[in-house]
Amino acid sequence: MPNPQLSAEGPVVLETSSENKHISAEARIRDALERMRTGTTVVLKAPFEWTKANLCLEAGGVNQNTLHKKRPDGTKKLAHFLKEWDELEAEKKPKQDLAAITKRKAGQQNERQSLQEQLAEVKSALHLQLQETWTIQKDLVEQKNLTAEWRGKFYKVIGKPDPGE
């Protein structure tokens, strides 16, 4: 199934021929970041999600690990892109307003309350069924005992031994 975020033209794959090898991953990431910032993406179809995976896809399939490569001194090679990315991501990602969050939480609390009430009803119904089951079992035991008692009296009256004993 095709990626829904890809444009109709499909992904742009940068050739690895000798004339294009000079295009470094850093340059492709810089260009992709600028295209994403302006909304003129080549690979991704607008509106796109602001993810680093999409940044790498827009950069012509740059490996995502390239973003996090470290220098021998331990600093990240592309730290300036990551910082810029974080700023853009915070700016571009849709912000949820407090009213929407409060409304959603209220809805969740109402749903939770409703589910708790349903659970209480089910527990009550199960408790009643359990009580009925115990009552029926008790009655069956009493009937069995009475039947055995009356069967014994019947065989005594007719003067024969009870085959059930």
SVG drawing of the C-alpha trace seen along z (x, -y; Angstrom):
<svg xmlns="http://www.w3.org/2000/svg" viewBox="-46 -29 83 87">
<polyline fill="none" stroke="black" stroke-width="0.4" points="0.0,0.0 1.5,-3.4 2.5,-5.9 -0.4,-8.4 2.1,-11.2 3.9,-10.8 3.0,-13.0 1.4,-11.7 4.8,-11.8 6.2,-9.4 9.5,-9.7 12.3,-11.6 15.3,-9.4 18.6,-11.2 20.8,-9.2 24.1,-8.0 25.9,-8.5 29.3,-10.2 28.0,-13.7 25.5,-13.6 27.8,-12.0 28.9,-15.5 25.5,-16.2 26.0,-15.4 23.3,-14.1 23.8,-17.4 22.9,-19.4 19.9,-17.2 18.7,-17.6 19.1,-21.3 17.2,-21.6 14.5,-19.3 14.1,-21.3 13.7,-24.4 11.1,-22.9 9.2,-21.6 9.4,-25.0 7.9,-26.7 5.4,-23.9 6.8,-23.3 7.8,-19.7 8.8,-17.5 8.2,-14.0 5.7,-14.6 2.1,-15.5 0.7,-18.4 -0.4,-18.3 2.3,-16.1 3.3,-15.1 6.3,-16.8 8.4,-13.7 12.2,-13.2 11.3,-10.1 9.5,-12.4 12.4,-14.9 14.7,-12.0 12.2,-10.9 11.9,-14.4 15.7,-14.6 15.8,-11.8 15.9,-8.8 18.7,-9.9 19.1,-7.4 17.6,-8.7 20.7,-7.7 22.6,-10.3 20.7,-12.9 22.1,-11.6 25.7,-10.8 28.3,-12.0 31.7,-13.4 34.7,-11.9 34.3,-14.6 30.7,-13.3 28.8,-16.3 26.2,-15.6 27.3,-16.3 24.0,-17.8 23.0,-19.4 22.2,-22.7 19.7,-20.9 18.1,-19.1 17.8,-22.3 16.2,-24.0 14.0,-21.0 12.8,-21.1 11.9,-24.8 10.1,-24.2 8.3,-21.2 7.1,-23.2 6.0,-26.0 4.2,-23.9 2.6,-21.1 -1.0,-21.9 -1.5,-23.3 -4.3,-21.9 -6.2,-24.6 -7.0,-24.3 -10.8,-24.3 -10.5,-21.3 -8.4,-19.3 -10.8,-20.1 -13.8,-19.1 -12.1,-15.8 -11.2,-15.1 -14.8,-15.8 -16.0,-13.4 -13.6,-10.8 -14.7,-11.2 -18.4,-10.9 -17.6,-7.8 -15.7,-6.4 -18.6,-7.1 -21.1,-5.5 -18.9,-2.4 -18.6,-2.2 -22.4,-2.4 -22.8,0.4 -20.2,2.5 -22.2,2.0 -25.4,3.1 -23.7,6.2 -22.2,7.1 -25.7,6.7 -27.3,8.9 -24.5,11.6 -25.0,11.5 -28.7,12.1 -28.1,15.0 -25.5,16.5 -28.0,16.3 -30.7,18.0 -28.2,20.7 -27.3,21.4 -31.0,21.5 -31.7,24.0 -28.7,26.1 -29.9,26.1 -33.4,27.1 -32.0,30.0 -30.0,31.3 -33.0,31.2 -35.2,33.0 -32.5,35.6 -32.4,36.2 -36.2,36.4 -36.4,38.7 -33.9,41.1 -35.8,40.9 -39.2,41.6 -37.7,44.4 -36.3,46.0 -39.8,45.8 -41.5,47.3 -39.2,50.3 -39.8,50.8 -43.5,50.8 -43.3,53.3 -40.8,55.4 -38.0,55.5 -34.4,54.2 -33.7,50.8 -31.6,51.3 -30.2,47.8 -28.3,48.5"/>
</svg>
